[in-house]
Amino acid sequence: MKLPFKRLLAALLAALTLLALAGCGSSGKTDAAPKDYTQILHDARPDEDNEYYMIFSPGKEGKFTAQYGYSESYEDADQLDEEIRNMLLPLLNLEEGDYTDFSASVSGMMVQSYALAIVKPAEGRQEAVKQALLDFVTSEQSSMEHYLEDQYAIAKAAKVEVVPSGEVVLVCCENSDAVLSAIKTALAA
């Protein structure tokens, strides 16, 4: 009688050991799931901004894509990609190789200080990305200083921060403190 009991006990202990080891093991993931930067920007800003300003990001096959705002007015994906690549992205001073992912929303109108961006810098490019976005802010401030007082105030209140998860965040809009706080909270989740 003692032998079957010892085997049963040994089998139970082995099973418990395997369960304990499985609980301590790796899930195979090296990083947390990627954040949906477009959704974070959408949720951080007012509905009116979501209706008016598109949010663009890198898409498949090296082309840019966009959601919200006037993005639906583009019938041709190549035309949308071209506008983002040749007009909007250069406003942020970002170059290919500076980032591994991002989402941004920028006013192409010279009479509005408006830009939001979350940029995941490429390896070793965090300071370059931060400086590029700071240069955008400086340019906005310079453009609006003697032109439109309300837009200059928005540009003066703009923020560029590196958050603990490593992304560089740009907020240049009305209520920038609240928008930045919402973005930081979402990125930390």
N, C-alpha and C positions, 0 to 999 in steps of 0.2 A: 504494500500500500504506500509505503514511503516513496518509492521510486516514481510512480506516476505523479504524485503530488509535487515532487521536486522538478520533474519535467514541465508540469503545468506552470509552476512558479517561475521557472527559468524562461519559459515562453512568454509569460506575462511581463516579466522584467525586460526581456529583449524588445517586446512590442512597445513598452513605455519608453525605453531608451531611444528607439527609432522615432517615436513621436516627439520626444524632447529635442532630438537632433534636428528633426524636420522644422520644428518651431524656431530653432536658432539659425537655420540655414538661410542662404541668400535666395531671394525671389528671382534672381537672374537679371534684375533691373540695375543698371549702373547709375541712372539718374531718375529723378522724379518725372512723372509724366509731363510732357511739354505743356506750357501754359498757352491758352488761347488769347493772345494779345489783342486780337481784333475784338473779341467779346469783352475783354477787360476795358478797353477804351470806350466801347459802346455803352457799357453799364456805368462808367464813371462820369459821363457827360449828360447834359439835358437832352430830352427827346427832340427839341428843336434843332440841336446840333446834329443829331443822328439823321434828321430829315434833310439837312442842308449840306453837311460835309461828309464826303465819302472817307472811308478808312481803307487804305491800301496796304498790301503786304506782298512778299514774294510768293509766287504761285508755282505751279508745276512747269517743268521744261524750261526753267529760267525766265519765264514771263511773270509780270506783275498782275495782280488781280485786285479787285476792290469790292467793297460792300457798302451799303447804306448811301445816304446822300444822293448825289446825282449820278452814281455809278450805273444805275439801270438805264440811263439815257444813251449809253454806248451800245450800239448794235454790233460793233466789231471789237473783239477782244484785242486785236493787234493795235487798234487805235487807242484803246485804254492803256495798254502796256506802253505805247509810245509816249503818251502824255505823262504818265507816271515817271518813266525813265528819263525823259528829256526836260520835263518842267518841274514836277513836284519833288522828286528825290534830290535834284541838285539844290533846291531851296534849303534842304536840311544839311547840305554839305557832306552827305554820306556817299561813299564809293563802294563798289563791289569789292569784297574782301574785308570790309570793315565790320561786317555783321554775319551772324549765322541765321538770325531770324529777326523780324521786327514787324510792327504794325504802326502806321502813322496816318495822321489826318492833318492836312495843311491847306490853308486858303491860298489859292493862286491869285487872288485879287490883291492889288497893291494898296488897297484902302482898308485892309483888315489885318490885324495882328492875331493870327490864329494858327496854332500848331500843337498837336499832341503826338507823342511818339514813345514807344517802348522798344528799345533796341537791345538785343542780346549780342554783345560784341564778339567778334571772332577772337581766338586765342591771341593775347598780347595787344589787342586793339581797344581796350576799355578807355584808356586816356585819350586816344585819337577820336573815338566816338564822342566822348564827353566834350572835347574841345570843338568838334564839328557842330554839336548842338549849341554850345555856348556861343560860337561864332554866328549861328542863326539868330540867337537872341540879340546879340550886339548889333547885327545888321537891321533887325526889326526896330530896335530902339533908335538907331541912327536914322532910319527911314521915316519914322513917325514923330520924332522929337519936335520938329518945326512944321508939322503937316497936320496931323489929326490928334488933338489932345487926348481924347478918350482912348484911341488906339495906342498912343504912347504910354498911357497909364497901364494898359494891359501888358504891353511889352516890358515895361519896367518891373512888373510883378511876376514875370516869367520865372520858372524854376527849371534847373537841370540838376538831377541828382543820380548818383549811383546807389541803388537799393541793395540791401544785404544779399539778395539772391544773385546779384551781379549785373542785372540789366541797368541800362542808362535810360532815365525817364526825362522827357521834356514836356512841360506844361506851360503853354502860352495861350491863355484864354480868360474869359471872365470867370470869377470865382476860382482862381487857380489853386488856392490852398485846399479847398474842398475836393476839387478834381484830383489833385496830387494825393491827398489822403486816401481817396477811394481806390486809386490805382495801386498805391503801396499796400493797402489792406488786401486787395485781390492777389497781388503778387506774392504776399507772405502766406496766403492760405495754402 
